[in-house]
């Protein structure tokens, strides 16, 4: 059905994905099409607007949000201010995403939780091409990716 939507097409949610969260979906186009049934607006934001636009184009996703040269903070604040939906949900992957969501007045939902609630499949991170053009470090390979994963794992054990 959707992420806690009451009825199909109720349109009470403005749903925003981080680029990392969108890349985590096995079938981004299908997930976005599903989300449009119960969301007022759906789209992707990123600090790199060009990469978000390229990802949306590659998967045939209509992004409801104007991608400007703002970072996520500015874009999310603008969307929140302009949205008439009673709920604004930011789907992300990192603690930084959670922080920006909280600071800009969004509910935060990790992509794995959103996928479970909405019935979307997540991609296999080792699958070729499933990353939407991410670098080795963004996919979790390489030294920096391994370091990020180790830090993220250590932090999650402290919670």
C-alpha positions in Angstrom: 0.0 0.0 0.0 2.3 2.7 1.1 4.3 4.2 3.9 1.5 4.5 6.5 -0.9 6.0 3.9 -4.6 5.6 4.9 -6.0 5.0 1.5 -4.6 4.7 -2.0 -4.3 8.1 -3.6 -5.0 10.0 -0.4 -2.2 12.4 -1.2 -1.4 13.3 2.4 2.4 12.8 2.0 5.1 14.7 0.3 7.8 12.1 -0.2 11.4 12.9 -0.8 14.2 10.4 -1.4 17.9 11.1 -1.0 19.8 10.0 -4.1 21.4 7.2 -2.1 18.0 5.9 -1.0 16.7 6.0 -4.6 19.8 4.1 -5.7 19.1 1.4 -3.1 15.8 0.5 -4.7 15.8 -2.6 -7.0 13.3 -0.9 -9.3 13.3 2.8 -8.7 10.8 3.5 -11.5 8.2 1.0 -10.1 8.7 2.3 -6.5 8.2 5.9 -7.6 5.1 4.9 -9.6 3.7 3.2 -6.5 4.5 6.1 -4.3 2.6 8.5 -6.6 -0.6 6.5 -5.9 -0.6 7.7 -2.3 1.7 10.7 -2.2 1.0 14.3 -3.2 4.5 14.8 -4.5 7.5 12.5 -5.0 11.0 13.2 -5.9 14.8 12.9 -5.4 17.1 15.5 -3.9 20.9 15.4 -3.5 23.8 17.7 -2.9 24.8 17.0 -6.5 21.7 18.2 -8.4 23.1 17.0 -11.8 23.6 13.5 -10.5 20.0 13.4 -9.1 18.7 14.6 -12.5 20.8 12.1 -14.3 19.5 9.2 -12.1 15.9 10.3 -12.6 16.4 10.5 -16.4 18.1 7.1 -16.5 15.2 5.5 -14.7 12.4 7.5 -16.3 11.4 9.1 -13.0 9.5 12.4 -13.0 11.0 14.4 -10.2 8.4 16.7 -8.7 11.1 19.0 -7.2 13.1 21.6 -9.0 16.8 20.6 -8.7 18.7 23.7 -8.1 22.3 24.2 -7.1 21.1 24.1 -3.4 22.4 21.4 -1.2 19.9 19.0 0.3 19.3 21.3 3.2 18.1 24.2 1.1 16.1 22.1 -1.3 14.3 20.2 1.5 13.5 23.5 3.3 12.1 24.9 0.0 10.0 21.8 -0.6 8.7 21.8 3.0 7.7 25.5 2.8 5.9 25.0 -0.5 4.2 21.7 0.3 0.5 21.7 1.4 0.7 18.0 2.4 0.1 17.4 6.1 3.1 15.0 6.2 6.6 15.4 4.7 8.8 12.3 4.8 12.4 12.2 3.8 13.7 8.7 2.9 17.4 8.4 3.4 20.3 6.2 4.2 22.6 8.0 6.6 22.7 9.7 9.9 23.4 12.9 8.0 20.1 12.4 6.1 18.3 11.9 9.4 19.8 15.1 10.7 18.8 17.2 7.7 15.3 15.7 7.8 14.9 16.6 11.5 16.3 20.1 11.1 14.1 20.9 8.1 10.8 19.6 9.6 10.5 16.2 7.9 9.8 12.8 9.3 12.8 10.6 8.6 12.5 7.0 7.4 15.5 4.8 6.5 15.2 3.3 3.0 15.0 -0.3 4.3 12.1 0.7 6.6 10.3 2.5 3.8 10.8 -0.5 1.4 9.4 -2.9 4.0 6.4 -0.7 4.7 5.7 -0.1 1.0 6.6 -3.5 -0.3 9.5 -2.4 -2.5 12.5 -4.5 -3.1 16.0 -3.3 -2.3 18.8 -3.8 -4.8 21.6 -6.2 -4.3 24.6 -3.9 -3.6 26.9 -6.3 -5.4 24.8 -6.4 -8.6 26.3 -4.7 -11.6 24.5 -1.5 -12.6 22.2 -1.4 -9.5 24.0 1.6 -8.1 22.9 4.1 -10.8 26.5 5.1 -11.6 27.9 5.4 -8.0 31.6 5.4 -7.5 33.4 2.5 -5.9 33.4 4.3 -2.5 29.7 5.1 -2.7 29.0 1.4 -3.4 31.0 0.5 -0.3 34.0 -0.8 -2.1 37.4 0.8 -1.8 39.2 2.0 1.3 36.9 4.9 2.0 33.8 2.8 1.5 35.1 0.1 3.9 36.0 2.8 6.4 32.5 4.4 6.2 31.0 0.9 6.7 33.2 0.2 9.7 32.3 3.5 11.3 28.6 3.1 10.6 28.7 -0.4 12.1 30.5 0.8 15.2 28.0 3.6 15.7 25.0 1.3 15.2 26.3 -1.0 18.0 26.4 2.0 20.3 22.7 2.8 19.9 
